């Protein structure tokens, strides 16, 4: 089956900007305190549930994957761009990084204790988000957790350049309530949300959602 055109654009664009992205994007230690707190809370939930590893989807150069590993979470990274995966492997040789798409993960049903989608879904056209979130549901273990973080709004962006280089990807900013609704439609229960206004480094509103795949009994709360 032919690859979706938007995936090709995302891969080629991030292959083009990879070196500049690595040089310019801040490390997790430089994130705002609330974003770091959401990552820490997610890591604690995953550790407590002990249901399997975390897949960092759209991991880029692997810095957030390594941050999760430093918080005691068994984490690995997946990215479309081989020129992103290469630096991640070199920087963190003890962690696993693979090329792949969140539309079709090379992971069995219910194998993951957690999924991190950290500023990695905004290139997905809205009509494809239900399929992506269904893949999250498929690969999460019952009781497993998802942390989604990204820009929010109501806008389609078509930049010609990114990180100083030509790009062909697009970005789709959706309202937070719509993102939460799409996760719920995929069978993931939203348990917490955080929405932040633009700050010093982030010029657009951004948000986080924590969600959980209901356990076998169908509840989204704490396991007995």
N, C-alpha and C positions, 0 to 999 in steps of 0.2 A: 504494500500500500504506500502511495506517495506521501511524503512528509507534508504536513500543513505548511503553507507558505509563511505564516507568521513565525513559525519555529525556525525556518531557514533564515529569515531576516534577523531574528534575535541571535542565532549562533554566529552568523557572519559579522554582525555589528559588534558583538562582544569579543570575537576574535580580533577585530580591528582595534578596539579600544583597550584591550586587556592590560597592556603595560602602563598606560596612563591611568586606568582605573586603580590598579594596584598602588600606584604612586600617590594618588589623590584622595582615595576614600579613607576616612578615619578608622582607626581600630576600635574594637568594642570598648576599650578603656576610655575612649574619647566620646562615646555616645552620651546622650542626655541621661540623667539619673533614672527617669521613669522607664525608659526603654531597657536599661540595664536591670531594673527591678523586675520587669516583665520576664526577661530572659532568666533571671535567677529564680523567680517563682515557678516558671515552666520547668526548669531543671529540677527543682525540689519535687514537684508533682510526679515527674517521670521517675526520679529515684525512688520515691515512696511506692509507686505502683509496681516497679520492677517487672515490666512486661516485655522488654526488649529494647533494642537500640533506637536512637533517634536518627532520622534521615533529615539532613539539612538540604532542602531542595532549592536549587539556584544558589549554591554555596559560594560562587565566585572564587576568590583566592583562598577561601577556607578559614578566614579569621574568626568568624562567628562559630564555625564548627569546632575550632580549637578552643574557643572560649567555653563552649558547652562541655567539652572534654575536661577542661580545667575545673568545672563545677561538679565533676564526678559523674558525668553522663556518658555512656558509650555512644559516641556519635560518629557518623560518616557523612560525606558530602556528595551531592550529585549536581552536575551542571551541564548545560547544553554545549558550552564552549570548551573545546580542548585546550585553548590558550589560557583559559582560566584554571582548568583542572591541573595543568602542568605546574604553574607556580604554587598551587596549593600542595601538591605532592612534594615539591622540593622544600617548601617552608615547614611542612608538618609530616615528615616521613613515617611517623608511627601511626598516622591516621589513614583511613581509606577514603579515596576520592575517585569517583567514576563519572564518565560521560553518560548522560541520559536525559530524558524528558519527563517532567512530572505528569505528562499526559499518558504515559505508559511505563510505569516503574518496573524495573526488573527485580521485583520483590514479591514474595508469595502473600497470599491472603493472611491477614492478621499477624504479620511478622514484626511489626514495628510497635515499640512502646510509645513513640512520639514522632511527630513531624513538625519541623520548623520551616515555615514559608516566610522568609524575612525579606521584604521588599523584592519579591521575585514573581508575583502574579500579575503585576500591573501591565505587563506586556501581553497578557492573554486577552484576546477579544472576549467581550462579555458572553457571547453565545457559547464559548468553549469552557467557561468556568464551571458549569454543572458537571461536565465530564472530568475536569481536573479534580473537583472536590469529591466526586464519586470514587476516583482513584485513591484519594486520601482515605476515604472511608474503607475501601477494600483492603488497603495495606495495614491500617491500624488494627492492633489487637483490641478486642472488647475491653473497655476501660482505658484505652490509650488516649493520649492528649495531643492536641494541635495548638501551636502558637502561630498565628498569622499576624504579620505586621506590614503596613504599606501606606502609601499616600491615599487620601480619600478626597472626594469631590464629585463633580459631574462634568467631566471634560475628556475629550479625546485629543491627545497630543501627537503631533507628527514632526518631530525634530529632524533637521538635516545633519546636525552635528551633536556629538556627545563626547565629553572629556577631551575636547579639542580635535576630534576625528570625525569623518563622515560616518553616518549611521543610517539604517533603513528601518529600524524597529519603530513601533508606535507604542504609546502608553494610554491606558484607559483608566481614568480615575472615577470610582463609583462611590456613592454615599455609603457610610458605614452600615446603616440599617439594611441596605440591599446586600452587602457582603455577608452580614450576619444571617439574613434570610436565605441566601444561597447555601451557606454551610448547614443551616437547619434542614433545608430541603434535601441535602445529601445524607441526612441522618446523623449529623454531628450536633450535639447540644452545646450551645454557647453558654459558658459559665462566667465569663468576665469580659469586660471591654474597657478600653482606654482610648480617648480621643484627645489629641493635642493640637493646639494652634501653632502656626509657624514660629520658629525660634531663630537663634543666631545663624545656624548653619542650614536649617531646613526651611525652605521658603514656601512650602505648601502644608496644609493640614495633614497630619498623619495619625495613624491609629493602630491599635493592637486588639486582637480578639483571641481569647482562650476558648477552646472547645474540647469536648470529650466525646469519644464514641461510646454509646451506652453499652453496659456490660450485658452478659447473657440474659440477665433478668429484666433488661430493658430500662434500667435506671441510669441517670446521669450523675448521681451524687456519689458520695464516698462509698467505697466498697466496705462490706461488713468485716 
